[in-house]
Amino acid sequence: MIDAEKKRQSRKSVRQSAWIILDGGFARRPCFVIDLSTTGAKIAVDDASAASAGFQLTFSRDARTGRRCQAVWRNGTTLGVRFIA
């Protein structure tokens, strides 16, 4: 039996441009959100090493707010992220 907390949330394909905001808003990197759920997302970036352990994901380059994220897996230029409070 699968533990309800470990069960993967349903993801929705969004295929939308977005930005990773690093260093308290001083650095922005473009990315592409492949899919999205209530608990996380799969994103593609040019340089996966540029995304630190914690960052913000936003759909607007000028946005001052976004969702706090934590990278949970990396595969080449693709990242799986979990939204954190």
GUTORDREN-322257 format. One line per field, with one value per residue: residue in three letters; chain; x, y, z of N, C-alpha, C in turn. Coordinates in Angstrom, 3 decimals. Example, Ala and Ser with C-alpha at 12.3 -4.5 7.8 and 13.67 -1.06 7.14 Angstrom:
<rs>
res: [ALA/SER]
chain: [A/A]
neast: [13.190/12.850]
nnorth: [-5.690/-2.250]
nup: [7.800/7.080]
caeast: [12.300/13.670]
canorth: [-4.500/-1.060]
caup: [7.800/7.140]
ceast: [13.200/12.900]
cnorth: [-3.300/0.030]
cup: [7.800/7.870]
</rs>
This chain:
<rs>
res: [MET/ILE/ASP/ALA/GLU/LYS/LYS/ARG/GLN/SER/ARG/LYS/SER/VAL/ARG/GLN/SER/ALA/TRP/ILE/ILE/LEU/ASP/GLY/GLY/PHE/ALA/ARG/ARG/PRO/CYS/PHE/VAL/ILE/ASP/LEU/SER/THR/THR/GLY/ALA/LYS/ILE/ALA/VAL/ASP/ASP/ALA/SER/ALA/ALA/SER/ALA/GLY/PHE/GLN/LEU/THR/PHE/SER/ARG/ASP/ALA/ARG/THR/GLY/ARG/ARG/CYS/GLN/ALA/VAL/TRP/ARG/ASN/GLY/THR/THR/LEU/GLY/VAL/ARG/PHE/ILE/ALA]
chain: [A/A/A/A/A/A/A/A/A/A/A/A/A/A/A/A/A/A/A/A/A/A/A/A/A/A/A/A/A/A/A/A/A/A/A/A/A/A/A/A/A/A/A/A/A/A/A/A/A/A/A/A/A/A/A/A/A/A/A/A/A/A/A/A/A/A/A/A/A/A/A/A/A/A/A/A/A/A/A/A/A/A/A/A/A]
neast: [0.844/0.540/1.834/-0.115/1.042/3.343/2.449/2.384/1.454/-1.072/0.023/0.048/0.477/2.163/4.018/5.470/7.203/9.377/10.980/13.843/14.608/17.351/19.595/18.233/16.767/18.541/19.640/18.504/17.372/16.414/13.917/12.024/8.888/7.831/5.906/3.404/2.291/0.311/2.192/4.741/7.072/8.257/11.064/12.962/16.250/18.983/21.446/21.696/23.173/23.180/20.904/20.402/20.130/17.853/15.401/13.396/10.536/9.053/6.515/6.732/9.072/9.570/8.384/8.120/7.485/7.121/7.006/8.577/11.124/12.623/15.171/14.734/15.515/17.783/18.389/20.426/19.648/17.223/15.087/13.538/11.341/10.297/7.692/8.082/7.291]
nnorth: [-1.177/2.233/5.010/7.809/10.375/10.101/9.610/10.571/13.762/14.824/15.998/18.856/19.571/22.417/23.908/26.530/29.649/30.813/32.155/31.642/32.840/33.942/34.454/36.303/37.855/39.212/37.897/36.501/33.772/32.471/29.966/26.998/25.862/22.668/20.852/21.037/20.885/20.899/20.615/20.848/21.113/20.408/21.541/23.048/24.127/26.152/25.819/23.620/23.599/26.193/26.622/26.836/25.066/26.197/28.416/30.916/30.489/32.018/33.295/35.666/37.981/40.403/40.034/40.279/38.410/34.899/31.328/29.601/27.256/23.983/22.079/18.718/16.653/16.123/15.941/16.113/18.981/19.268/19.790/18.617/20.103/20.945/22.648/24.881/26.189]
nup: [0.000/-0.810/0.854/1.626/1.753/0.254/-2.222/-5.567/-6.668/-8.975/-12.061/-14.205/-17.558/-18.547/-20.029/-20.167/-20.220/-17.640/-14.659/-12.630/-9.539/-7.860/-5.061/-3.309/-5.100/-6.704/-8.843/-11.850/-13.722/-16.817/-17.366/-18.173/-17.560/-17.429/-16.397/-13.777/-10.404/-7.376/-5.443/-6.538/-9.354/-12.705/-14.272/-16.932/-17.481/-18.707/-17.437/-15.054/-12.711/-11.878/-10.478/-7.237/-4.083/-2.859/-4.107/-5.863/-7.920/-10.628/-12.814/-14.074/-15.185/-13.868/-11.445/-7.939/-6.182/-5.758/-5.969/-3.373/-3.778/-3.735/-5.039/-5.867/-7.484/-10.228/-13.694/-16.121/-17.823/-16.658/-13.903/-10.935/-8.759/-5.446/-3.879/-1.189/2.075]
caeast: [0.000/1.330/1.557/-0.792/1.933/4.357/1.793/2.658/0.322/-1.363/0.720/-0.587/1.446/1.956/4.944/5.456/8.436/9.365/12.292/14.361/15.160/18.390/20.292/17.340/16.219/19.590/19.987/17.376/17.730/15.223/13.686/10.815/8.134/7.286/4.642/3.174/1.273/0.160/3.348/6.027/7.109/9.428/11.513/14.168/17.115/20.199/22.517/21.057/23.988/22.900/19.785/20.885/19.201/16.623/15.219/12.001/10.093/8.013/6.129/6.928/10.454/9.591/7.659/8.898/7.068/7.074/6.935/9.868/11.328/13.818/15.440/14.725/16.266/18.356/18.734/20.892/19.159/15.879/15.019/12.281/11.354/9.212/7.366/8.237/6.642]
canorth: [0.000/3.456/6.037/8.935/11.528/9.852/9.459/11.708/14.611/14.927/17.129/19.417/20.081/23.859/24.349/27.995/30.311/31.308/32.579/31.245/34.014/33.534/35.482/37.330/38.676/39.890/37.131/35.816/32.871/31.979/28.536/26.580/24.941/21.583/20.504/21.713/20.323/21.737/20.432/21.051/21.304/19.944/22.685/22.903/25.303/26.009/25.345/23.122/23.906/27.570/26.587/26.388/24.206/26.941/29.571/31.230/30.273/32.980/33.320/37.028/38.410/41.529/39.714/40.295/37.235/33.643/30.164/29.093/25.894/23.227/21.040/17.383/15.795/16.756/15.023/17.013/20.350/19.199/19.742/18.427/20.973/20.853/23.949/24.924/27.353]
caup: [0.000/-0.924/1.851/0.982/1.647/-0.754/-3.509/-6.441/-7.013/-10.393/-12.681/-15.386/-18.525/-18.743/-21.070/-20.094/-19.802/-16.266/-14.185/-11.330/-8.868/-6.914/-4.276/-2.790/-6.173/-7.457/-10.038/-12.471/-14.807/-17.513/-17.337/-18.869/-16.717/-18.250/-15.770/-12.510/-9.513/-6.183/-4.563/-7.191/-10.804/-13.456/-15.057/-17.740/-17.406/-19.506/-16.562/-13.839/-11.535/-11.473/-9.533/-5.933/-3.345/-2.627/-4.985/-6.153/-9.285/-10.957/-14.222/-14.570/-14.945/-12.940/-10.211/-6.699/-5.427/-6.495/-5.092/-2.885/-4.273/-3.373/-6.036/-5.281/-8.394/-11.417/-14.772/-17.177/-17.657/-16.117/-12.435/-10.223/-7.584/-4.475/-3.303/0.257/2.699]
ceast: [0.895/0.875/0.976/0.119/2.965/3.763/1.976/1.375/0.149/-0.696/-0.003/0.507/1.158/2.832/4.949/6.808/8.270/10.780/12.584/15.006/16.086/18.859/19.389/16.816/17.261/19.990/18.758/17.892/16.455/15.124/12.378/10.118/7.458/5.942/4.608/2.117/1.144/1.379/4.699/5.911/8.325/9.809/12.778/14.931/18.344/21.331/21.914/21.862/23.746/21.751/20.279/19.832/17.861/16.554/13.731/11.736/8.951/7.734/6.262/8.332/10.535/8.887/8.592/8.522/7.058/6.931/8.336/9.966/12.603/13.982/15.478/15.389/16.734/18.685/19.130/20.428/17.731/15.942/13.611/12.343/10.106/8.967/7.474/7.605/7.613]
cnorth: [1.249/4.457/7.259/10.140/11.347/9.708/10.728/12.459/14.645/16.177/17.559/19.949/21.558/24.434/25.875/28.530/30.849/31.747/31.984/32.480/33.543/34.720/36.624/38.279/39.362/39.164/36.390/34.967/32.415/30.464/28.257/25.569/23.918/21.124/21.019/20.947/21.261/21.661/20.688/21.191/20.609/21.093/22.335/24.221/25.064/25.400/24.916/23.435/25.334/27.637/25.988/25.520/24.898/28.169/29.847/30.958/31.231/32.952/34.704/37.497/39.516/41.237/39.723/39.104/36.024/32.521/29.750/27.632/25.292/22.149/19.689/16.355/16.608/15.665/15.888/18.415/20.398/19.040/19.388/19.262/20.740/22.253/23.858/26.197/28.479]
cup: [0.000/0.130/1.133/0.813/0.551/-2.149/-4.332/-6.771/-8.525/-10.964/-13.941/-16.302/-18.771/-19.851/-21.215/-19.641/-18.391/-15.911/-12.830/-10.738/-7.761/-6.094/-3.833/-3.847/-7.026/-8.731/-10.544/-13.616/-15.503/-17.377/-18.072/-17.975/-17.619/-17.697/-14.346/-11.721/-8.319/-5.289/-5.220/-8.693/-11.398/-14.372/-15.844/-17.680/-18.272/-18.697/-15.232/-12.589/-11.046/-10.473/-8.227/-5.252/-3.116/-3.508/-5.142/-7.620/-9.551/-12.450/-14.841/-14.213/-13.897/-11.612/-9.009/-5.819/-6.347/-5.498/-4.686/-3.275/-3.705/-4.449/-5.340/-6.188/-9.596/-12.422/-15.969/-16.906/-17.126/-14.603/-11.987/-8.978/-6.733/-3.953/-1.792/0.796/2.905]
</rs>
